[in-house]
Amino acid sequence: MTATLEQIHRDPAILDRAILRREQLDIFAEGEMKATLLPKEEPYIEEARRIMRERFAAPDWEFSVGSPMNRDERNSRD
C-alpha cells in the first residue's frame, strides 16, 4: 500500500487501515519515499488461532465446564 503525506493529512484513517490489514505502507512526499510503516507481526495470535481450530475440529473435543457437546451442538450455540 502506498500513500503520500498529503493523502495521509487529508485522510488519517489511511494509517489505521494499513495497521488493521497488517499491510506495509510506503509514504511518499515530493516524489520520494520518506517512510515505511511496517506491519507488526503477532505470531502468537495466529498460533493460538491455529491451535484452537485444530482442537475444535477434533471429533472428541469437550468443554471443561458443563456437559460434553458434539460439533453440531457447539456450532448451534447462540
MOPAC internal coordinates of N, CA, C and O (Angstrom, degrees):
PM7 1SCF
backbone

  N    0.0000 0     0.00 0     0.00 0    0    0    0
  C    1.4421 1     0.00 0     0.00 0    1    0    0
  C    1.5297 1   107.26 1     0.00 0    2    1    0
  O    1.2310 1   120.64 1   -39.67 1    3    2    1
  N    1.3159 1   116.39 1   140.33 1    3    2    1
  C    1.4677 1   120.74 1   178.02 1    5    3    2
  C    1.5220 1   109.67 1  -130.77 1    6    5    3
  O    1.2310 1   121.12 1   -27.02 1    7    6    5
  N    1.3128 1   115.46 1   152.98 1    7    6    5
  C    1.4625 1   121.56 1   176.03 1    9    7    6
  C    1.5174 1   108.09 1  -157.21 1   10    9    7
  O    1.2310 1   121.44 1   -24.51 1   11   10    9
  N    1.3158 1   114.85 1   155.49 1   11   10    9
  C    1.4600 1   119.25 1   174.53 1   13   11   10
  C    1.5220 1   108.35 1   -93.57 1   14   13   11
  O    1.2310 1   120.76 1   -18.48 1   15   14   13
  N    1.3260 1   116.15 1   161.52 1   15   14   13
  C    1.4643 1   119.73 1   176.28 1   17   15   14
  C    1.5217 1   110.87 1   -58.65 1   18   17   15
  O    1.2310 1   120.83 1   142.28 1   19   18   17
  N    1.3195 1   116.03 1   -37.72 1   19   18   17
  C    1.4651 1   120.34 1   179.72 1   21   19   18
  C    1.5294 1   110.31 1   -62.41 1   22   21   19
  O    1.2310 1   120.26 1   136.19 1   23   22   21
  N    1.3440 1   117.11 1   -43.81 1   23   22   21
  C    1.4645 1   120.15 1   178.55 1   25   23   22
  C    1.5298 1   110.96 1   -61.70 1   26   25   23
  O    1.2310 1   120.65 1   139.86 1   27   26   25
  N    1.3236 1   116.37 1   -40.14 1   27   26   25
  C    1.4576 1   120.14 1  -179.79 1   29   27   26
  C    1.5211 1   110.96 1   -67.88 1   30   29   27
  O    1.2310 1   120.03 1   142.63 1   31   30   29
  N    1.3308 1   117.55 1   -37.37 1   31   30   29
  C    1.4636 1   120.14 1   177.30 1   33   31   30
  C    1.5239 1   111.06 1   -65.54 1   34   33   31
  O    1.2310 1   120.55 1   143.00 1   35   34   33
  N    1.3394 1   116.55 1   -37.00 1   35   34   33
  C    1.4687 1   119.95 1   178.57 1   37   35   34
  C    1.5290 1   111.78 1   -74.53 1   38   37   35
  O    1.2310 1   120.57 1   146.55 1   39   38   37
  N    1.3496 1   116.52 1   -33.45 1   39   38   37
  C    1.4690 1   121.44 1  -176.72 1   41   39   38
  C    1.5267 1   109.76 1  -138.03 1   42   41   39
  O    1.2310 1   120.24 1   -97.63 1   43   42   41
  N    1.3371 1   117.14 1    82.37 1   43   42   41
  C    1.4615 1   120.32 1  -178.65 1   45   43   42
  C    1.5342 1   113.65 1   -61.08 1   46   45   43
  O    1.2310 1   120.13 1   162.91 1   47   46   45
  N    1.3253 1   117.35 1   -17.09 1   47   46   45
  C    1.4669 1   120.60 1   179.39 1   49   47   46
  C    1.5295 1   111.81 1   -65.73 1   50   49   47
  O    1.2310 1   120.14 1   166.25 1   51   50   49
  N    1.3226 1   117.33 1   -13.75 1   51   50   49
  C    1.4702 1   120.70 1   175.75 1   53   51   50
  C    1.5272 1   109.48 1   -56.10 1   54   53   51
  O    1.2310 1   120.62 1   137.21 1   55   54   53
  N    1.3152 1   116.42 1   -42.79 1   55   54   53
  C    1.4649 1   120.67 1   178.79 1   57   55   54
  C    1.5261 1   110.73 1   -62.85 1   58   57   55
  O    1.2310 1   120.59 1   136.18 1   59   58   57
  N    1.3252 1   116.48 1   -43.82 1   59   58   57
  C    1.4634 1   120.50 1   179.81 1   61   59   58
  C    1.5284 1   111.40 1   -62.90 1   62   61   59
  O    1.2310 1   120.59 1   138.72 1   63   62   61
  N    1.3287 1   116.47 1   -41.28 1   63   62   61
  C    1.4696 1   119.85 1   179.81 1   65   63   62
  C    1.5240 1   111.29 1   -64.05 1   66   65   63
  O    1.2310 1   120.21 1   138.29 1   67   66   65
  N    1.3263 1   117.21 1   -41.71 1   67   66   65
  C    1.4680 1   120.75 1   178.94 1   69   67   66
  C    1.5264 1   110.22 1   -63.74 1   70   69   67
  O    1.2310 1   120.46 1   138.93 1   71   70   69
  N    1.3120 1   116.73 1   -41.07 1   71   70   69
  C    1.4668 1   120.71 1   179.29 1   73   71   70
  C    1.5205 1   110.42 1   -66.55 1   74   73   71
  O    1.2310 1   120.50 1   134.23 1   75   74   73
  N    1.3320 1   116.65 1   -45.77 1   75   74   73
  C    1.4562 1   121.26 1  -179.21 1   77   75   74
  C    1.5272 1   111.39 1   -61.22 1   78   77   75
  O    1.2310 1   120.72 1   138.94 1   79   78   77
  N    1.3232 1   116.24 1   -41.06 1   79   78   77
  C    1.4737 1   120.86 1  -178.95 1   81   79   78
  C    1.5306 1   112.83 1   -82.76 1   82   81   79
  O    1.2310 1   121.27 1   174.31 1   83   82   81
  N    1.3216 1   115.17 1    -5.69 1   83   82   81
  C    1.4666 1   121.61 1  -176.27 1   85   83   82
  C    1.5298 1   111.14 1    55.34 1   86   85   83
  O    1.2310 1   121.38 1  -134.51 1   87   86   85
  N    1.3300 1   114.96 1    45.49 1   87   86   85
  C    1.4588 1   121.75 1   178.84 1   89   87   86
  C    1.5280 1   110.00 1  -106.34 1   90   89   87
  O    1.2310 1   121.52 1   -32.71 1   91   90   89
  N    1.3068 1   114.70 1   147.29 1   91   90   89
  C    1.4600 1   119.77 1   172.81 1   93   91   90
  C    1.5184 1   107.78 1   -70.93 1   94   93   91
  O    1.2310 1   120.39 1   -43.30 1   95   94   93
  N    1.3234 1   116.87 1   136.70 1   95   94   93
  C    1.4591 1   122.24 1   178.82 1   97   95   94
  C    1.5224 1   108.65 1  -121.00 1   98   97   95
  O    1.2310 1   120.71 1   -65.50 1   99   98   97
  N    1.3254 1   116.25 1   114.50 1   99   98   97
  C    1.4595 1   121.65 1   175.65 1  101   99   98
  C    1.5232 1   107.76 1   -92.17 1  102  101   99
  O    1.2310 1   120.68 1   -52.41 1  103  102  101
  N    1.3212 1   116.30 1   127.59 1  103  102  101
  C    1.4598 1   121.89 1  -175.93 1  105  103  102
  C    1.5268 1   108.96 1  -109.13 1  106  105  103
  O    1.2310 1   121.51 1   -56.40 1  107  106  105
  N    1.3443 1   114.72 1   123.60 1  107  106  105
  C    1.4549 1   121.21 1  -176.94 1  109  107  106
  C    1.5244 1   110.95 1  -111.68 1  110  109  107
  O    1.2310 1   121.36 1   -30.33 1  111  110  109
  N    1.3254 1   115.01 1   149.67 1  111  110  109
  C    1.4631 1   122.58 1   172.57 1  113  111  110
  C    1.5190 1   106.80 1  -150.44 1  114  113  111
  O    1.2310 1   121.29 1   -43.43 1  115  114  113
  N    1.2968 1   115.15 1   136.57 1  115  114  113
  C    1.4665 1   121.60 1   179.27 1  117  115  114
  C    1.5313 1   111.82 1    53.01 1  118  117  115
  O    1.2310 1   121.04 1  -141.88 1  119  118  117
  N    1.3368 1   115.62 1    38.12 1  119  118  117
  C    1.4597 1   120.63 1   175.75 1  121  119  118
  C    1.5212 1   115.41 1    77.97 1  122  121  119
  O    1.2310 1   119.91 1  -177.64 1  123  122  121
  N    1.3145 1   117.77 1     2.36 1  123  122  121
  C    1.4619 1   121.02 1  -179.71 1  125  123  122
  C    1.5265 1   110.31 1  -122.74 1  126  125  123
  O    1.2310 1   121.29 1   -32.99 1  127  126  125
  N    1.3407 1   115.13 1   147.01 1  127  126  125
  C    1.4518 1   118.95 1   175.69 1  129  127  126
  C    1.5256 1   108.19 1   -73.05 1  130  129  127
  O    1.2310 1   120.84 1   -56.79 1  131  130  129
  N    1.3174 1   115.99 1   123.21 1  131  130  129
  C    1.4589 1   121.02 1  -176.75 1  133  131  130
  C    1.5282 1   112.71 1  -102.86 1  134  133  131
  O    1.2310 1   120.58 1   151.83 1  135  134  133
  N    1.3415 1   116.50 1   -28.17 1  135  134  133
  C    1.4654 1   119.43 1  -178.00 1  137  135  134
  C    1.5157 1   109.46 1  -159.37 1  138  137  135
  O    1.2310 1   121.39 1   -18.33 1  139  138  137
  N    1.3207 1   114.95 1   161.67 1  139  138  137
  C    1.4571 1   121.61 1   175.65 1  141  139  138
  C    1.5165 1   107.95 1  -135.07 1  142  141  139
  O    1.2310 1   121.41 1   -51.53 1  143  142  141
  N    1.3198 1   114.91 1   128.47 1  143  142  141
  C    1.4513 1   121.42 1   174.46 1  145  143  142
  C    1.5245 1   106.17 1   -96.20 1  146  145  143
  O    1.2310 1   120.91 1   -63.70 1  147  146  145
  N    1.3257 1   115.86 1   116.30 1  147  146  145
  C    1.4611 1   120.57 1  -177.96 1  149  147  146
  C    1.5153 1   110.15 1   -97.23 1  150  149  147
  O    1.2310 1   120.48 1   -40.11 1  151  150  149
  N    1.3408 1   116.68 1   139.89 1  151  150  149
  C    1.4606 1   118.58 1   178.88 1  153  151  150
  C    1.5264 1   110.74 1   -67.86 1  154  153  151
  O    1.2310 1   121.28 1   -39.30 1  155  154  153
  N    1.2905 1   115.15 1   140.70 1  155  154  153
  C    1.4668 1   120.24 1   178.51 1  157  155  154
  C    1.5171 1   107.82 1   -84.22 1  158  157  155
  O    1.2310 1   121.10 1   -56.39 1  159  158  157
  N    1.2987 1   115.50 1   123.61 1  159  158  157
  C    1.4505 1   120.67 1   178.89 1  161  159  158
  C    1.5192 1   109.19 1   -80.11 1  162  161  159
  O    1.2310 1   120.73 1   -48.65 1  163  162  161
  N    1.2975 1   116.20 1   131.35 1  163  162  161
  C    1.4487 1   121.98 1   175.80 1  165  163  162
  C    1.5255 1   108.18 1  -126.19 1  166  165  163
  O    1.2310 1   120.97 1  -108.06 1  167  166  165
  N    1.3365 1   115.74 1    71.94 1  167  166  165
  C    1.4652 1   119.12 1  -173.97 1  169  167  166
  C    1.5191 1   113.60 1   -62.55 1  170  169  167
  O    1.2310 1   119.94 1   153.10 1  171  170  169
  N    1.3188 1   117.71 1   -26.90 1  171  170  169
  C    1.4554 1   119.11 1  -179.07 1  173  171  170
  C    1.5218 1   111.77 1   -65.01 1  174  173  171
  O    1.2310 1   119.74 1   148.44 1  175  174  173
  N    1.3226 1   118.11 1   -31.56 1  175  174  173
  C    1.4649 1   120.84 1   178.25 1  177  175  174
  C    1.5225 1   109.86 1   -69.20 1  178  177  175
  O    1.2310 1   120.40 1   132.45 1  179  178  177
  N    1.3243 1   116.83 1   -47.55 1  179  178  177
  C    1.4617 1   119.70 1   178.58 1  181  179  178
  C    1.5218 1   111.13 1   -63.08 1  182  181  179
  O    1.2310 1   120.38 1   141.45 1  183  182  181
  N    1.3123 1   116.88 1   -38.55 1  183  182  181
  C    1.4619 1   120.53 1   178.10 1  185  183  182
  C    1.5247 1   110.58 1   -64.40 1  186  185  183
  O    1.2310 1   119.65 1   137.41 1  187  186  185
  N    1.3185 1   118.27 1   -42.59 1  187  186  185
  C    1.4644 1   122.10 1   177.87 1  189  187  186
  C    1.5248 1   110.80 1   -63.06 1  190  189  187
  O    1.2310 1   120.37 1   138.81 1  191  190  189
  N    1.3332 1   116.89 1   -41.19 1  191  190  189
  C    1.4657 1   120.16 1   178.17 1  193  191  190
  C    1.5253 1   110.92 1   -63.71 1  194  193  191
  O    1.2310 1   120.58 1   138.67 1  195  194  193
  N    1.3281 1   116.50 1   -41.33 1  195  194  193
  C    1.4625 1   120.52 1   179.74 1  197  195  194
  C    1.5291 1   110.15 1   -62.54 1  198  197  195
  O    1.2310 1   120.62 1   134.74 1  199  198  197
  N    1.3222 1   116.43 1   -45.26 1  199  198  197
  C    1.4609 1   120.53 1  -179.63 1  201  199  198
  C    1.5305 1   110.82 1   -62.21 1  202  201  199
  O    1.2310 1   120.48 1   135.22 1  203  202  201
  N    1.3350 1   116.70 1   -44.78 1  203  202  201
  C    1.4640 1   119.34 1  -179.16 1  205  203  202
  C    1.5266 1   111.57 1   -67.06 1  206  205  203
  O    1.2310 1   119.62 1   143.93 1  207  206  205
  N    1.3467 1   118.32 1   -36.07 1  207  206  205
  C    1.4740 1   119.89 1   176.03 1  209  207  206
  C    1.5236 1   109.88 1   -60.57 1  210  209  207
  O    1.2310 1   120.61 1   136.05 1  211  210  209
  N    1.3342 1   116.44 1   -43.95 1  211  210  209
  C    1.4615 1   120.56 1   179.26 1  213  211  210
  C    1.5222 1   111.03 1   -63.19 1  214  213  211
  O    1.2310 1   120.34 1   136.48 1  215  214  213
  N    1.3290 1   116.96 1   -43.52 1  215  214  213
  C    1.4638 1   119.88 1  -179.17 1  217  215  214
  C    1.5171 1   112.19 1   -65.27 1  218  217  215
  O    1.2310 1   120.37 1   134.97 1  219  218  217
  N    1.3451 1   116.90 1   -45.03 1  219  218  217
  C    1.4591 1   119.79 1  -179.50 1  221  219  218
  C    1.5249 1   112.36 1   -68.66 1  222  221  219
  O    1.2310 1   119.99 1   154.32 1  223  222  221
  N    1.3126 1   117.63 1   -25.68 1  223  222  221
  C    1.4608 1   120.98 1   179.02 1  225  223  222
  C    1.5236 1   111.95 1   -77.81 1  226  225  223
  O    1.2310 1   120.09 1   161.34 1  227  226  225
  N    1.3117 1   117.43 1   -18.66 1  227  226  225
  C    1.4659 1   121.13 1  -178.87 1  229  227  226
  C    1.5296 1   109.61 1   -66.35 1  230  229  227
  O    1.2310 1   119.96 1   -47.20 1  231  230  229
  N    1.3353 1   117.68 1   132.80 1  231  230  229
  C    1.4645 1   119.90 1  -177.37 1  233  231  230
  C    1.5296 1   113.19 1   -66.31 1  234  233  231
  O    1.2310 1   119.63 1   158.89 1  235  234  233
  N    1.3254 1   118.32 1   -21.11 1  235  234  233
  C    1.4569 1   120.85 1  -178.08 1  237  235  234
  C    1.5319 1   113.23 1  -102.25 1  238  237  235
  O    1.2310 1   120.38 1  -161.54 1  239  238  237
  N    1.3360 1   116.87 1    18.46 1  239  238  237
  C    1.4649 1   120.28 1  -179.39 1  241  239  238
  C    1.5204 1   109.61 1   -61.46 1  242  241  239
  O    1.2310 1   120.51 1   -45.27 1  243  242  241
  N    1.3325 1   116.63 1   134.73 1  243  242  241
  C    1.4535 1   121.73 1   176.09 1  245  243  242
  C    1.5196 1   109.37 1  -134.01 1  246  245  243
  O    1.2310 1   121.05 1   -39.60 1  247  246  245
  N    1.3150 1   115.60 1   140.40 1  247  246  245
  C    1.4540 1   119.94 1   173.92 1  249  247  246
  C    1.5141 1   108.08 1   -77.78 1  250  249  247
  O    1.2310 1   120.19 1   -33.30 1  251  250  249
  N    1.3100 1   117.25 1   146.70 1  251  250  249
  C    1.4618 1   120.47 1  -176.64 1  253  251  250
  C    1.5198 1   112.29 1   -76.57 1  254  253  251
  O    1.2310 1   119.57 1   166.06 1  255  254  253
  N    1.3216 1   118.42 1   -13.94 1  255  254  253
  C    1.4571 1   122.46 1  -179.18 1  257  255  254
  C    1.5206 1   108.31 1  -120.49 1  258  257  255
  O    1.2310 1   120.16 1   -45.35 1  259  258  257
  N    1.2984 1   117.30 1   134.65 1  259  258  257
  C    1.4507 1   120.98 1   178.13 1  261  259  258
  C    1.5146 1   111.92 1    85.48 1  262  261  259
  O    1.2310 1   121.56 1     6.94 1  263  262  261
  N    1.3156 1   114.63 1  -173.06 1  263  262  261
  C    1.4615 1   119.35 1  -178.26 1  265  263  262
  C    1.5245 1   110.38 1   -79.57 1  266  265  263
  O    1.2310 1   120.53 1   -30.52 1  267  266  265
  N    1.3452 1   116.59 1   149.48 1  267  266  265
  C    1.4698 1   120.27 1   179.20 1  269  267  266
  C    1.5269 1   111.26 1   -61.97 1  270  269  267
  O    1.2310 1   120.93 1   -33.83 1  271  270  269
  N    1.3257 1   115.84 1   146.17 1  271  270  269
  C    1.4642 1   121.86 1   178.13 1  273  271  270
  C    1.5144 1   108.80 1  -122.23 1  274  273  271
  O    1.2310 1   121.50 1   -30.96 1  275  274  273
  N    1.3253 1   114.73 1   149.04 1  275  274  273
  C    1.4603 1   117.10 1   171.79 1  277  275  274
  C    1.5258 1   107.82 1   -88.11 1  278  277  275
  O    1.2310 1   120.44 1    -3.42 1  279  278  277
  N    1.2943 1   116.76 1   176.58 1  279  278  277
  C    1.4707 1   121.48 1  -174.91 1  281  279  278
  C    1.5339 1   111.55 1   -59.46 1  282  281  279
  O    1.2310 1   119.64 1   135.79 1  283  282  281
  N    1.3440 1   118.29 1   -44.21 1  283  282  281
  C    1.4612 1   120.55 1  -179.39 1  285  283  282
  C    1.5152 1   111.83 1   -63.54 1  286  285  283
  O    1.2310 1   120.47 1   140.87 1  287  286  285
  N    1.3250 1   116.71 1   -39.13 1  287  286  285
  C    1.4650 1   119.53 1   178.19 1  289  287  286
  C    1.5221 1   110.78 1   -65.50 1  290  289  287
  O    1.2310 1   120.08 1   138.53 1  291  290  289
  N    1.3240 1   117.45 1   -41.47 1  291  290  289
  C    1.4685 1   120.40 1   178.47 1  293  291  290
  C    1.5199 1   110.83 1   -61.40 1  294  293  291
  O    1.2310 1   120.69 1   135.93 1  295  294  293
  N    1.3223 1   116.28 1   -44.07 1  295  294  293
  C    1.4666 1   120.22 1  -175.93 1  297  295  294
  C    1.5314 1   112.75 1   -72.59 1  298  297  295
  O    1.2310 1   119.87 1   160.13 1  299  298  297
  N    1.3217 1   117.85 1   -19.87 1  299  298  297
  C    1.4540 1   119.69 1  -178.01 1  301  299  298
  C    1.5223 1   112.90 1   -92.27 1  302  301  299
  O    1.2310 1   120.15 1   177.10 1  303  302  301
  N    1.3301 1   117.31 1    -2.90 1  303  302  301
  C    1.4671 1   119.80 1   179.41 1  305  303  302
  C    1.5158 1   111.36 1   -65.21 1  306  305  303
  O    1.2310 1   120.43 1   -33.13 1  307  306  305
  N    1.3107 1   116.79 1   146.87 1  307  306  305
  C    1.4722 1   122.35 1   177.33 1  309  307  306
  C    1.4835 1   110.92 1   -85.57 1  310  309  307
  O    1.2310 1   120.10 1   180.00 1  311  310  309

